[in-house]
Amino acid sequence: MKYNTSYILGAILAIPVAIITGIISMNIFQFEMWLDTLIMFGSYIMTFLPVQQKAAHTYLKEIGLSKNDYKYVRKQLKIAEPKIKHLLVQYKKVRSLSELKNVNEINKLARVIFKNVQKSPSKFFNVDSFFFSHLDNTVNLLNEYLYLSRMPHKTKEDQQLLNHARLTLDELKRTLQADLRALNKESYETMRVEINLADNYTTKQLFNDKQSQIEHKEKAPLQFKNAVHYEEERK
């Protein structure tokens, strides 16, 4: 459940309560109109606030963040969102397959990190450097590189600088890949634990199966002797 859903849930429960309270006030107590309106508004607030706060607290507890931390993460996401959108604009500037490949890979990495943090805000602190520096550096350098690479009459020095910028973009791309690994570090650790548990269970199950087979083989001759003895007695 997302944090904003708590406001919707609070309103869904508070509106009918306010309407019912208003109907009772107007038909039974027959107060003046302004007082009925005030009672309806008061009942709405008294229902909305506890429900919204309870739902919000449940969500924050679920993701392991305080209210201040959550607001801080949301603020950083809002700052980063236009930068992520700006990366999409860079597709219009590409003039070669290599540029298209670079822009596409950078876009994909940045959007995956952004979407994952948006979905799981607690992961922000695993990749805070992405939001504070890596994203800005990548967006700015990519924008300048694609713009200047289209300019005619470049000098040898200009071309060297563009080559250096391209190498730096490759390095920034590797930095984004490292950010993505850091983002999923806990998930990989969880998967490793699950694999170990599954391997241990499988090993134990195989051992038990082998033990059962050994015990069955040991019991088989005795059962055979008893069957033979029984046949002899019948004769």
GROMACS elastic network, one bead per residue, 0.5 to 0.9 nm:
[ bonds ]
;  ai    aj funct       b0    kb
    1     4     6  0.84695   500
    1     5     6  0.65417   500
    1     6     6  0.80427   500
    1    55     6  0.85508   500
    1    56     6  0.88108   500
    1    58     6  0.88084   500
    1    59     6  0.61777   500
    2     5     6  0.53394   500
    2     6     6  0.73518   500
    2    56     6  0.81908   500
    2    59     6  0.67389   500
    2    60     6  0.89586   500
    2   119     6  0.86704   500
    3     6     6  0.56651   500
    3     7     6  0.78401   500
    3    55     6  0.78953   500
    3    56     6  0.55547   500
    3    57     6  0.87158   500
    3    59     6  0.63364   500
    3    60     6  0.75459   500
    3    70     6  0.89895   500
    4     7     6  0.55989   500
    4     8     6  0.70146   500
    4     9     6  0.89964   500
    4    56     6  0.79892   500
    5     8     6  0.50566   500
    5     9     6  0.60898   500
    5    10     6  0.84885   500
    5    52     6  0.85797   500
    5    55     6  0.81389   500
    5    56     6  0.81301   500
    6     9     6  0.50682   500
    6    10     6  0.60441   500
    6    11     6  0.86057   500
    6    51     6  0.75471   500
    6    53     6  0.73399   500
    6    54     6  0.80706   500
    6    55     6  0.51423   500
    6    56     6  0.54411   500
    6    59     6  0.85110   500
    7    10     6  0.50725   500
    7    11     6  0.61931   500
    7    12     6  0.86151   500
    7    48     6  0.79855   500
    7    49     6  0.88274   500
    7    51     6  0.84594   500
    7    52     6  0.54711   500
    7    53     6  0.85949   500
    7    55     6  0.84501   500
    7    56     6  0.82920   500
    8    11     6  0.51485   500
    8    12     6  0.61114   500
    8    13     6  0.87521   500
    8    52     6  0.80812   500
    9    12     6  0.51070   500
    9    13     6  0.63999   500
    9    14     6  0.85014   500
    9    48     6  0.83635   500
    9    51     6  0.73251   500
    9    52     6  0.67541   500
    9    55     6  0.78850   500
   10    13     6  0.54583   500
   10    14     6  0.59268   500
   10    15     6  0.85390   500
   10    47     6  0.72944   500
   10    49     6  0.69884   500
   10    50     6  0.79516   500
   10    51     6  0.51377   500
   10    53     6  0.85000   500
   10    55     6  0.82323   500
   11    15     6  0.58211   500
   11    16     6  0.88542   500
   11    44     6  0.81424   500
   11    47     6  0.85224   500
   11    48     6  0.59696   500
   11    51     6  0.87430   500
   11    52     6  0.81976   500
   12    15     6  0.58674   500
   12    16     6  0.73652   500
   12    48     6  0.85659   500
   13    16     6  0.62266   500
   13    17     6  0.66930   500
   13    44     6  0.87427   500
   13    47     6  0.72300   500
   13    48     6  0.71038   500
   13    51     6  0.79544   500
   14    17     6  0.51611   500
   14    18     6  0.60838   500
   14    19     6  0.86785   500
   14    43     6  0.75610   500
   14    45     6  0.73841   500
   14    46     6  0.80840   500
   14    47     6  0.51009   500
   14    48     6  0.50996   500
   14    49     6  0.88587   500
   14    51     6  0.84653   500
   15    18     6  0.51494   500
   15    19     6  0.62385   500
   15    20     6  0.86988   500
   15    43     6  0.89393   500
   15    44     6  0.62535   500
   15    47     6  0.86560   500
   15    48     6  0.83888   500
   16    19     6  0.50035   500
   16    20     6  0.60658   500
   16    21     6  0.84116   500
   16    44     6  0.85538   500
   17    20     6  0.52512   500
   17    21     6  0.60463   500
   17    22     6  0.85138   500
   17    40     6  0.83648   500
   17    43     6  0.68888   500
   17    44     6  0.66979   500
   17    47     6  0.74295   500
   18    21     6  0.50829   500
   18    22     6  0.60425   500
   18    23     6  0.86459   500
   18    39     6  0.80826   500
   18    41     6  0.67411   500
   18    42     6  0.79488   500
   18    43     6  0.53170   500
   18    45     6  0.86864   500
   18    47     6  0.83295   500
   19    22     6  0.50573   500
   19    23     6  0.62086   500
   19    24     6  0.86624   500
   19    40     6  0.67185   500
   19    43     6  0.89436   500
   19    44     6  0.85814   500
   20    23     6  0.51395   500
   20    24     6  0.62230   500
   20    25     6  0.85430   500
   20    40     6  0.84319   500
   21    24     6  0.51929   500
   21    25     6  0.60719   500
   21    26     6  0.86453   500
   21    36     6  0.87552   500
   21    39     6  0.74246   500
   21    40     6  0.60427   500
   21    43     6  0.70132   500
   22    25     6  0.50077   500
   22    26     6  0.60926   500
   22    27     6  0.85269   500
   22    36     6  0.60377   500
   22    37     6  0.70974   500
   22    39     6  0.68046   500
   22    40     6  0.50679   500
   22    41     6  0.88024   500
   22    43     6  0.87004   500
   23    26     6  0.52391   500
   23    27     6  0.60182   500
   23    28     6  0.81355   500
   23    36     6  0.86593   500
   23    40     6  0.88610   500
   24    27     6  0.53687   500
   24    28     6  0.55104   500
   24    29     6  0.71485   500
   24    30     6  0.85650   500
   25    28     6  0.56958   500
   25    29     6  0.51010   500
   25    30     6  0.60751   500
   25    31     6  0.66859   500
   25    35     6  0.88941   500
   25    36     6  0.60283   500
   25    39     6  0.77241   500
   25    40     6  0.84375   500
   26    29     6  0.61001   500
   26    31     6  0.62305   500
   26    32     6  0.80662   500
   26    33     6  0.78493   500
   26    36     6  0.63612   500
   27    30     6  0.55472   500
   27    31     6  0.86851   500
   28    31     6  0.86415   500
   30    33     6  0.85750   500
   30    36     6  0.82000   500
   31    34     6  0.82485   500
   31    35     6  0.61658   500
   31    36     6  0.60795   500
   32    35     6  0.53424   500
   32    36     6  0.62508   500
   32    37     6  0.87368   500
   33    36     6  0.50671   500
   33    37     6  0.61859   500
   33    38     6  0.85870   500
   34    37     6  0.50905   500
   34    38     6  0.61782   500
   34    39     6  0.86819   500
   35    39     6  0.61355   500
   35    40     6  0.85838   500
   36    39     6  0.50863   500
   36    40     6  0.62033   500
   36    41     6  0.86232   500
   37    40     6  0.50908   500
   37    41     6  0.61617   500
   37    42     6  0.85280   500
   38    41     6  0.50954   500
   38    42     6  0.60263   500
   38    43     6  0.85739   500
   39    42     6  0.50109   500
   39    43     6  0.60934   500
   39    44     6  0.85248   500
   40    43     6  0.52174   500
   40    44     6  0.61998   500
   40    45     6  0.87703   500
   41    44     6  0.50668   500
   41    45     6  0.63165   500
   41    46     6  0.86453   500
   42    45     6  0.51974   500
   42    46     6  0.60734   500
   42    47     6  0.85631   500
   43    46     6  0.50625   500
   43    47     6  0.61033   500
   43    48     6  0.83841   500
   44    47     6  0.52987   500
   44    48     6  0.58434   500
   44    49     6  0.84990   500
   45    48     6  0.50382   500
   45    49     6  0.59211   500
   45    50     6  0.86953   500
   46    49     6  0.59580   500
   46    50     6  0.70008   500
   47    50     6  0.60854   500
   47    51     6  0.64682   500
   47    52     6  0.86560   500
   48    51     6  0.54376   500
   48    52     6  0.59032   500
   48    53     6  0.84279   500
   49    52     6  0.52125   500
   49    53     6  0.59475   500
   49    54     6  0.83753   500
   50    53     6  0.52462   500
   50    54     6  0.59420   500
   50    55     6  0.84902   500
   51    54     6  0.52065   500
   51    55     6  0.60974   500
   51    56     6  0.84889   500
   52    55     6  0.52197   500
   52    56     6  0.59968   500
   52    57     6  0.84453   500
   53    56     6  0.50464   500
   53    57     6  0.59091   500
   53    58     6  0.84667   500
   54    57     6  0.51056   500
   54    58     6  0.61547   500
   54    59     6  0.87022   500
   55    58     6  0.51228   500
   55    59     6  0.63231   500
   55    60     6  0.87353   500
   56    59     6  0.51525   500
   56    60     6  0.61663   500
   56    61     6  0.85178   500
   56    67     6  0.86888   500
   57    60     6  0.51371   500
   57    61     6  0.60114   500
   57    62     6  0.84499   500
   57    66     6  0.87160   500
   57    67     6  0.81708   500
   58    61     6  0.51734   500
   58    62     6  0.61220   500
   58    63     6  0.88751   500
   59    63     6  0.64200   500
   59    64     6  0.85193   500
   59    65     6  0.89406   500
   60    63     6  0.52921   500
   60    64     6  0.58875   500
   60    65     6  0.53590   500
   60    66     6  0.63335   500
   60    67     6  0.69254   500
   60    70     6  0.77061   500
   61    65     6  0.64550   500
   61    66     6  0.77118   500
   62    65     6  0.80847   500
   63   120     6  0.72379   500
   63   121     6  0.73944   500
   63   122     6  0.61794   500
   64   122     6  0.67031   500
   65    68     6  0.80971   500
   65    69     6  0.59571   500
   65    70     6  0.60649   500
   65   121     6  0.82034   500
   65   122     6  0.64684   500
   66    69     6  0.51712   500
   66    70     6  0.61558   500
   66    71     6  0.86874   500
   67    70     6  0.51319   500
   67    71     6  0.62533   500
   67    72     6  0.86092   500
   68    71     6  0.51703   500
   68    72     6  0.61309   500
   68    73     6  0.86849   500
   69    72     6  0.50057   500
   69    73     6  0.62223   500
   69    74     6  0.86483   500
   69   122     6  0.87494   500
   70    73     6  0.51609   500
   70    74     6  0.62125   500
   70    75     6  0.86130   500
   70   121     6  0.70103   500
   70   122     6  0.80048   500
   71    74     6  0.50554   500
   71    75     6  0.61340   500
   71    76     6  0.87227   500
   72    75     6  0.51003   500
   72    76     6  0.63833   500
   72    77     6  0.87343   500
   73    76     6  0.51394   500
   73    77     6  0.62141   500
   73    78     6  0.87089   500
   73   117     6  0.86842   500
   73   118     6  0.87827   500
   73   121     6  0.65170   500
   73   122     6  0.82861   500
   73   124     6  0.68023   500
   73   125     6  0.87312   500
   74    77     6  0.50435   500
   74    78     6  0.62647   500
   74    79     6  0.87244   500
   74   118     6  0.80510   500
   74   121     6  0.78603   500
   75    78     6  0.51726   500
   75    79     6  0.63801   500
   75    80     6  0.87402   500
   76    79     6  0.50427   500
   76    80     6  0.61611   500
   76    81     6  0.86164   500
   76   131     6  0.71503   500
   76   132     6  0.86542   500
   77    80     6  0.50087   500
   77    81     6  0.59763   500
   77   114     6  0.75856   500
   77   117     6  0.82072   500
   77   118     6  0.72031   500
   77   131     6  0.80878   500
   78    81     6  0.52616   500
   78    82     6  0.76146   500
   79    82     6  0.68079   500
   79    83     6  0.76715   500
   79   131     6  0.86500   500
   80    83     6  0.52895   500
   80    84     6  0.63521   500
   80    85     6  0.88595   500
   80   114     6  0.80926   500
   80   131     6  0.66506   500
   80   135     6  0.79793   500
   80   136     6  0.87162   500
   81    84     6  0.51497   500
   81    85     6  0.63506   500
   81    86     6  0.86351   500
   81   114     6  0.80775   500
   82    86     6  0.60014   500
   82    87     6  0.87367   500
   83    87     6  0.64913   500
   83   135     6  0.76499   500
   83   136     6  0.75758   500
   83   139     6  0.69364   500
   84    87     6  0.53425   500
   84    88     6  0.71603   500
   84   107     6  0.76862   500
   84   110     6  0.69164   500
   84   111     6  0.66792   500
   84   114     6  0.79985   500
   84   135     6  0.82806   500
   84   139     6  0.82745   500
   85    88     6  0.53788   500
   85    89     6  0.70658   500
   86    89     6  0.52361   500
   86    90     6  0.70168   500
   86   139     6  0.75893   500
   87    90     6  0.53850   500
   87    91     6  0.77331   500
   87   103     6  0.78125   500
   87   106     6  0.82300   500
   87   107     6  0.61833   500
   87   110     6  0.87288   500
   87   139     6  0.64788   500
   87   142     6  0.84550   500
   87   143     6  0.83080   500
   88    91     6  0.59444   500
   88    92     6  0.82654   500
   88   103     6  0.84737   500
   88   104     6  0.87874   500
   88   107     6  0.69674   500
   89    92     6  0.59210   500
   89    93     6  0.77180   500
   90    93     6  0.53391   500
   90    94     6  0.69266   500
   90   103     6  0.70417   500
   90   142     6  0.78973   500
   90   143     6  0.68738   500
   90   146     6  0.76472   500
   91    94     6  0.56344   500
   91    99     6  0.89052   500
   91   100     6  0.69736   500
   91   103     6  0.67999   500
   91   104     6  0.79278   500
   92    95     6  0.86188   500
   93    99     6  0.89889   500
   93   143     6  0.87718   500
   93   146     6  0.61545   500
   93   147     6  0.71537   500
   93   150     6  0.83319   500
   94    97     6  0.79609   500
   94    98     6  0.87884   500
   94    99     6  0.56781   500
   94   100     6  0.57893   500
   94   103     6  0.80367   500
   94   146     6  0.66702   500
   94   150     6  0.88246   500
   95    98     6  0.86223   500
   95    99     6  0.67675   500
   95   100     6  0.75640   500
   95   146     6  0.84962   500
   95   149     6  0.88706   500
   95   150     6  0.78200   500
   96    99     6  0.52824   500
   96   100     6  0.62426   500
   96   101     6  0.86838   500
   97   101     6  0.60767   500
   97   102     6  0.86061   500
   98   101     6  0.50896   500
   98   102     6  0.62554   500
   98   103     6  0.86576   500
   99   102     6  0.51019   500
   99   103     6  0.60839   500
   99   104     6  0.84143   500
   99   146     6  0.81184   500
  100   103     6  0.52000   500
  100   104     6  0.59576   500
  100   105     6  0.85409   500
  101   104     6  0.51491   500
  101   105     6  0.61357   500
  101   106     6  0.85875   500
  102   105     6  0.52675   500
  102   106     6  0.61236   500
  102   107     6  0.84485   500
  102   169     6  0.82549   500
  102   170     6  0.79791   500
  102   173     6  0.83317   500
  103   106     6  0.52353   500
  103   107     6  0.59708   500
  103   108     6  0.84910   500
  103   142     6  0.80215   500
  104   107     6  0.51139   500
  104   108     6  0.60685   500
  104   109     6  0.86574   500
  105   108     6  0.51121   500
  105   109     6  0.61897   500
  105   110     6  0.85841   500
  105   173     6  0.77681   500
  106   109     6  0.52541   500
  106   110     6  0.60852   500
  106   111     6  0.84824   500
  106   138     6  0.82094   500
  106   172     6  0.87389   500
  106   173     6  0.61491   500
  106   176     6  0.77675   500
  107   110     6  0.52739   500
  107   111     6  0.59920   500
  107   112     6  0.84363   500
  108   111     6  0.53194   500
  108   112     6  0.60546   500
  108   113     6  0.86456   500
  109   112     6  0.52804   500
  109   113     6  0.62979   500
  109   114     6  0.86416   500
  109   173     6  0.81132   500
  109   176     6  0.64090   500
  109   177     6  0.68597   500
  109   179     6  0.89426   500
  109   180     6  0.72723   500
  110   113     6  0.53279   500
  110   114     6  0.61400   500
  110   115     6  0.86026   500
  110   130     6  0.87088   500
  110   135     6  0.74344   500
  110   176     6  0.71197   500
  110   180     6  0.87039   500
  111   115     6  0.58959   500
  111   116     6  0.83617   500
  112   115     6  0.52442   500
  112   116     6  0.60506   500
  112   117     6  0.86274   500
  112   180     6  0.79526   500
  113   116     6  0.52510   500
  113   117     6  0.62786   500
  113   118     6  0.85554   500
  113   127     6  0.83718   500
  113   130     6  0.85805   500
  113   176     6  0.85960   500
  113   179     6  0.77974   500
  113   180     6  0.61836   500
  113   183     6  0.73539   500
  114   117     6  0.53342   500
  114   118     6  0.60899   500
  114   119     6  0.86390   500
  114   131     6  0.88577   500
  115   119     6  0.61147   500
  115   120     6  0.85094   500
  116   119     6  0.50581   500
  116   120     6  0.59308   500
  116   121     6  0.79379   500
  116   123     6  0.77607   500
  116   124     6  0.88360   500
  116   183     6  0.82324   500
  117   122     6  0.72612   500
  117   123     6  0.56310   500
  117   124     6  0.55770   500
  117   127     6  0.87975   500
  117   183     6  0.83971   500
  118   121     6  0.56956   500
  118   123     6  0.88950   500
  118   124     6  0.85401   500
  120   123     6  0.58650   500
  120   124     6  0.78587   500
  121   124     6  0.55846   500
  121   125     6  0.84438   500
  122   125     6  0.65769   500
  122   126     6  0.81672   500
  123   126     6  0.53613   500
  123   127     6  0.70569   500
  123   128     6  0.87536   500
  123   183     6  0.63036   500
  123   184     6  0.84757   500
  124   127     6  0.54499   500
  124   128     6  0.56573   500
  124   131     6  0.85872   500
  124   183     6  0.79499   500
  125   128     6  0.50816   500
  125   129     6  0.85245   500
  125   183     6  0.87883   500
  126   129     6  0.83661   500
  126   179     6  0.80736   500
  126   182     6  0.60974   500
  126   183     6  0.56301   500
  126   184     6  0.87314   500
  126   185     6  0.85859   500
  127   130     6  0.54448   500
  127   131     6  0.72839   500
  127   179     6  0.58301   500
  127   180     6  0.78863   500
  127   182     6  0.66300   500
  127   183     6  0.60806   500
  128   131     6  0.53754   500
  128   132     6  0.62790   500
  128   133     6  0.86246   500
  129   133     6  0.56927   500
  129   134     6  0.63110   500
  129   135     6  0.84556   500
  129   179     6  0.81854   500
  130   133     6  0.57718   500
  130   135     6  0.54958   500
  130   136     6  0.83177   500
  130   175     6  0.87358   500
  130   176     6  0.73669   500
  130   179     6  0.67215   500
  131   134     6  0.65444   500
  131   135     6  0.58069   500
  131   136     6  0.75689   500
  132   135     6  0.71787   500
  132   136     6  0.72943   500
  133   136     6  0.53407   500
  133   137     6  0.60694   500
  133   138     6  0.85538   500
  134   137     6  0.52606   500
  134   138     6  0.61038   500
  134   139     6  0.86040   500
  134   172     6  0.72601   500
  134   175     6  0.74989   500
  134   176     6  0.72761   500
  135   138     6  0.52038   500
  135   139     6  0.60861   500
  135   140     6  0.85283   500
  135   176     6  0.82988   500
  136   139     6  0.52865   500
  136   140     6  0.60461   500
  136   141     6  0.84176   500
  137   140     6  0.53780   500
  137   141     6  0.59687   500
  137   142     6  0.83067   500
  137   172     6  0.79888   500
  138   141     6  0.53783   500
  138   142     6  0.58644   500
  138   143     6  0.83570   500
  138   169     6  0.69604   500
  138   172     6  0.64172   500
  138   173     6  0.80264   500
  139   142     6  0.53253   500
  139   143     6  0.60569   500
  139   144     6  0.86881   500
  140   143     6  0.52180   500
  140   144     6  0.62831   500
  140   145     6  0.85787   500
  141   144     6  0.51981   500
  141   145     6  0.59396   500
  141   146     6  0.85332   500
  141   165     6  0.73507   500
  141   168     6  0.85690   500
  141   169     6  0.73365   500
  142   145     6  0.51042   500
  142   146     6  0.60821   500
  142   147     6  0.84393   500
  142   165     6  0.84289   500
  142   166     6  0.86158   500
  142   169     6  0.71103   500
  143   146     6  0.54948   500
  143   147     6  0.61905   500
  143   148     6  0.86739   500
  144   147     6  0.51336   500
  144   148     6  0.60078   500
  144   149     6  0.83365   500
  145   148     6  0.53282   500
  145   149     6  0.58575   500
  145   150     6  0.87300   500
  145   162     6  0.66543   500
  145   165     6  0.66756   500
  145   166     6  0.75350   500
  146   149     6  0.52793   500
  146   150     6  0.66944   500
  147   150     6  0.57445   500
  147   151     6  0.71222   500
  148   151     6  0.52321   500
  148   152     6  0.86951   500
  148   154     6  0.89737   500
  148   158     6  0.89382   500
  148   162     6  0.78751   500
  149   152     6  0.81770   500
  149   154     6  0.86332   500
  149   159     6  0.84322   500
  149   162     6  0.69972   500
  151   154     6  0.69634   500
  154   157     6  0.79583   500
  154   158     6  0.56361   500
  154   159     6  0.64280   500
  155   158     6  0.50029   500
  155   159     6  0.62721   500
  155   160     6  0.86629   500
  156   159     6  0.50935   500
  156   160     6  0.62444   500
  156   161     6  0.86617   500
  157   160     6  0.50737   500
  157   161     6  0.62183   500
  157   162     6  0.86714   500
  158   161     6  0.50924   500
  158   162     6  0.62466   500
  158   163     6  0.86783   500
  159   162     6  0.50372   500
  159   163     6  0.61961   500
  159   164     6  0.85866   500
  160   163     6  0.50445   500
  160   164     6  0.61808   500
  160   165     6  0.85831   500
  161   165     6  0.61390   500
  161   166     6  0.86448   500
  162   166     6  0.61645   500
  162   167     6  0.86742   500
  163   166     6  0.50481   500
  163   167     6  0.63474   500
  163   168     6  0.86246   500
  164   167     6  0.51503   500
  164   168     6  0.61852   500
  164   169     6  0.86460   500
  165   169     6  0.61426   500
  165   170     6  0.86780   500
  166   169     6  0.50373   500
  166   170     6  0.63895   500
  166   171     6  0.87471   500
  167   170     6  0.50594   500
  167   171     6  0.63653   500
  167   172     6  0.87163   500
  168   172     6  0.61491   500
  168   173     6  0.85244   500
  169   173     6  0.60535   500
  169   174     6  0.86253   500
  170   174     6  0.64011   500
  170   175     6  0.86967   500
  171   174     6  0.51211   500
  171   175     6  0.63107   500
  171   176     6  0.88108   500
  172   176     6  0.62798   500
  172   177     6  0.86234   500
  173   176     6  0.50819   500
  173   177     6  0.63131   500
  173   178     6  0.87055   500
  174   178     6  0.62529   500
  174   179     6  0.86437   500
  175   178     6  0.50095   500
  175   179     6  0.62589   500
  175   180     6  0.87049   500
  176   180     6  0.62205   500
  176   181     6  0.86787   500
  177   180     6  0.50463   500
  177   181     6  0.63516   500
  177   182     6  0.86907   500
  178   181     6  0.50617   500
  178   182     6  0.62070   500
  178   183     6  0.85587   500
  179   182     6  0.50208   500
  179   183     6  0.60849   500
  179   184     6  0.87618   500
  180   184     6  0.64014   500
  180   185     6  0.85690   500
  181   184     6  0.52507   500
  181   185     6  0.59282   500
  182   185     6  0.50109   500
  182   186     6  0.81495   500
  183   186     6  0.75935   500
  183   187     6  0.84635   500
  184   187     6  0.51720   500
  184   188     6  0.62339   500
  184   189     6  0.86822   500
  185   188     6  0.52082   500
  185   189     6  0.62615   500
  185   190     6  0.87026   500
  186   190     6  0.61536   500
  186   191     6  0.85731   500
  187   190     6  0.50493   500
  187   191     6  0.61579   500
  187   192     6  0.85845   500
  188   192     6  0.60892   500
  188   193     6  0.86558   500
  189   192     6  0.50002   500
  189   193     6  0.63086   500
  189   194     6  0.86919   500
  190   193     6  0.51782   500
  190   194     6  0.62971   500
  190   195     6  0.86771   500
  191   194     6  0.50187   500
  191   195     6  0.61107   500
  191   196     6  0.86019   500
  192   195     6  0.50727   500
  192   196     6  0.61917   500
  192   197     6  0.86264   500
  193   196     6  0.51109   500
  193   197     6  0.61852   500
  193   198     6  0.85827   500
  194   197     6  0.50891   500
  194   198     6  0.60919   500
  194   199     6  0.85258   500
  195   198     6  0.50466   500
  195   199     6  0.60225   500
  195   200     6  0.85171   500
  196   199     6  0.50330   500
  196   200     6  0.60653   500
  196   201     6  0.85158   500
  197   200     6  0.51272   500
  197   201     6  0.61360   500
  197   202     6  0.85705   500
  198   201     6  0.50932   500
  198   202     6  0.60887   500
  198   203     6  0.85732   500
  199   202     6  0.50674   500
  199   203     6  0.60831   500
  199   204     6  0.85196   500
  200   203     6  0.51271   500
  200   204     6  0.60962   500
  200   205     6  0.84824   500
  201   204     6  0.51053   500
  201   205     6  0.60075   500
  201   206     6  0.85792   500
  202   205     6  0.50084   500
  202   206     6  0.61304   500
  202   207     6  0.85750   500
  203   206     6  0.51739   500
  203   207     6  0.62130   500
  203   208     6  0.86901   500
  204   207     6  0.50657   500
  204   208     6  0.62070   500
  204   209     6  0.86224   500
  205   208     6  0.51023   500
  205   209     6  0.61557   500
  205   210     6  0.86573   500
  206   209     6  0.50422   500
  206   210     6  0.62137   500
  206   211     6  0.86283   500
  207   210     6  0.51691   500
  207   211     6  0.62229   500
  207   212     6  0.86694   500
  208   211     6  0.50342   500
  208   212     6  0.61717   500
  208   213     6  0.86538   500
  209   212     6  0.50874   500
  209   213     6  0.62691   500
  209   214     6  0.87317   500
  210   213     6  0.50504   500
  210   214     6  0.62326   500
  210   215     6  0.86602   500
  211   214     6  0.51084   500
  211   215     6  0.61809   500
  211   216     6  0.85251   500
  212   215     6  0.51565   500
  212   216     6  0.60672   500
  212   217     6  0.86461   500
  213   216     6  0.50501   500
  213   217     6  0.62517   500
  213   218     6  0.87133   500
  214   217     6  0.51719   500
  214   218     6  0.62980   500
  214   219     6  0.87612   500
  215   218     6  0.50835   500
  215   219     6  0.62364   500
  215   220     6  0.86256   500
  216   219     6  0.52129   500
  216   220     6  0.60971   500
  217   220     6  0.52051   500
  217   221     6  0.75316   500
  218   221     6  0.67004   500
  218   222     6  0.77816   500
  219   222     6  0.55329   500
  219   223     6  0.64208   500
  219   224     6  0.88277   500
  220   223     6  0.52548   500
  220   224     6  0.62504   500
  220   225     6  0.88489   500
  221   225     6  0.62473   500
  221   226     6  0.87105   500
  222   225     6  0.51597   500
  222   226     6  0.63131   500
  222   227     6  0.87019   500
  223   226     6  0.51832   500
  223   227     6  0.62849   500
  223   228     6  0.87896   500
  224   227     6  0.51567   500
  224   228     6  0.63536   500
  224   229     6  0.87381   500
  225   228     6  0.51148   500
  225   229     6  0.61253   500
  225   230     6  0.85514   500
  226   229     6  0.51016   500
  226   230     6  0.61395   500
  226   231     6  0.87183   500
  227   230     6  0.51391   500
  227   231     6  0.63782   500
  227   232     6  0.88663   500
  228   231     6  0.51826   500
  228   232     6  0.63869   500
  228   233     6  0.88611   500
  229   232     6  0.51884   500
  229   233     6  0.63933   500
  229   234     6  0.88605   500
  230   233     6  0.52694   500
  230   234     6  0.64671   500
  231   234     6  0.52434   500
  231   235     6  0.66528   500
  232   235     6  0.52820   500
